[in-house]
Amino acid sequence: MIKLVMPMKRRPGMSIPEFREYYETRHRIIGEKYLKGYATRYLRRFTNPNVDRDGQLRDPEYDVFLEIWYPDQATLEACGAVMSDPEVAKEIREDEEQVFDMRFMRSYLVDECESDLT
């Protein structure tokens, strides 16, 4: 299993409810269109402001952690090839600019280590 994680920040001036609404009703649809047949999971983990250790309630650094799971490296690469097509890349990029602060776009392939707490 290959997991890609992308922490993302909403664009300046967009409220948290506006961001989540746009993501779930528009951007998610584009993601599903191109991930279908390649990814096994497409997860959005939306963050909620929480009081920090110093007692302050702050805007989250990232508004969503996107997770895309692929069965193997070959499938990840095949999906990447589709998303690199100039027309597809343009569609994705134009929509990303409507919802995300592009200065904070990051992506990571992650290895998971889980503790057995039973």
C-alpha positions as CSV (number, residue, x, y, z in Angstrom):
1,M,0.0,0.0,0.0
2,I,1.3,3.5,-0.9
3,K,-0.2,6.5,0.9
4,L,0.2,10.1,-0.2
5,V,-0.6,12.8,2.4
6,M,-1.1,16.4,1.5
7,P,-1.6,19.0,4.2
8,M,-3.4,22.0,2.6
9,K,-4.4,25.5,3.7
10,R,-7.5,27.3,2.5
11,R,-7.0,30.4,0.4
12,P,-6.9,33.8,2.2
13,G,-10.3,35.4,2.7
14,M,-12.1,32.1,2.6
15,S,-13.9,31.0,5.8
16,I,-13.7,27.5,7.2
17,P,-17.3,26.7,6.3
18,E,-16.8,28.1,2.7
19,F,-13.7,26.1,2.3
20,R,-15.3,22.8,3.4
21,E,-18.4,23.4,1.3
22,Y,-16.3,24.2,-1.8
23,Y,-14.0,21.2,-1.2
24,E,-16.8,18.7,-0.7
25,T,-19.1,19.9,-3.5
26,R,-16.6,20.9,-6.2
27,H,-12.9,19.9,-5.7
28,R,-13.7,16.5,-4.3
29,I,-15.6,15.7,-7.6
30,I,-12.6,16.5,-9.7
31,G,-10.4,14.4,-7.5
32,E,-12.8,11.4,-7.7
33,K,-12.9,11.8,-11.5
34,Y,-9.2,11.2,-11.9
35,L,-8.5,8.9,-8.9
36,K,-11.2,6.4,-9.8
37,G,-9.7,3.2,-11.1
38,Y,-6.3,4.0,-9.5
39,A,-6.7,5.0,-5.8
40,T,-8.3,2.7,-3.3
41,R,-9.1,5.5,-0.8
42,Y,-9.5,9.2,-1.0
43,L,-9.9,10.7,2.5
44,R,-10.2,14.3,3.7
45,R,-9.4,14.9,7.3
46,F,-10.6,18.5,8.1
47,T,-9.0,20.2,11.1
48,N,-10.9,22.0,13.8
49,P,-9.4,24.8,15.8
50,N,-8.3,23.6,19.2
51,V,-6.9,25.4,22.2
52,D,-3.0,25.2,22.1
53,R,-0.9,24.2,25.1
54,D,-0.5,27.9,25.9
55,G,-4.3,28.3,26.2
56,Q,-4.7,30.2,22.9
57,L,-7.3,29.3,20.2
58,R,-5.6,29.8,16.8
59,D,-6.5,29.3,13.2
60,P,-5.1,25.9,12.1
61,E,-1.9,25.9,10.1
62,Y,-3.6,23.5,7.7
63,D,-7.3,23.1,7.1
64,V,-7.3,19.6,5.6
65,F,-5.1,16.6,5.4
66,L,-5.8,14.8,2.2
67,E,-4.9,11.1,2.0
68,I,-4.8,9.1,-1.2
69,W,-4.1,5.4,-1.0
70,Y,-2.8,3.4,-3.9
71,P,-2.4,-0.4,-4.0
72,D,1.2,-0.2,-5.3
73,Q,3.9,2.0,-6.9
74,A,2.9,1.2,-10.5
75,T,-0.7,2.3,-9.9
76,L,0.6,5.6,-8.2
77,E,2.8,6.2,-11.3
78,A,-0.1,5.4,-13.7
79,C,-2.4,7.9,-11.9
80,G,0.4,10.5,-11.9
81,A,0.7,10.1,-15.7
82,V,-3.0,10.8,-16.1
83,M,-2.9,13.8,-13.9
84,S,0.2,15.1,-15.7
85,D,-1.8,15.4,-19.0
86,P,-1.8,19.1,-19.8
87,E,-5.6,19.4,-19.9
88,V,-6.1,17.4,-16.7
89,A,-3.3,19.3,-14.9
90,K,-4.9,22.6,-16.0
91,E,-8.3,21.6,-14.7
92,I,-6.9,20.6,-11.4
93,R,-4.6,23.6,-11.0
94,E,-7.4,26.1,-11.8
95,D,-9.7,24.6,-9.2
96,E,-6.9,24.4,-6.6
97,E,-6.3,28.1,-7.0
98,Q,-10.0,28.7,-6.1
99,V,-9.8,26.9,-2.8
100,F,-6.2,26.5,-1.6
101,D,-3.4,28.8,-0.6
102,M,-0.9,27.5,-3.1
103,R,2.1,28.7,-1.1
104,F,1.4,25.9,1.4
105,M,0.8,23.0,-1.0
106,R,2.9,20.0,0.1
107,S,2.8,16.3,-0.6
108,Y,4.4,13.4,1.2
109,L,4.6,9.7,0.7
110,V,4.3,8.3,4.3
111,D,5.3,5.1,6.1
112,E,3.0,4.2,9.0
113,C,4.1,2.7,12.3
114,E,1.2,1.8,14.6
115,S,1.5,0.8,18.2
116,D,-0.5,-2.0,19.6
117,L,-2.1,-0.5,22.7
118,T,-4.2,-3.6,23.7
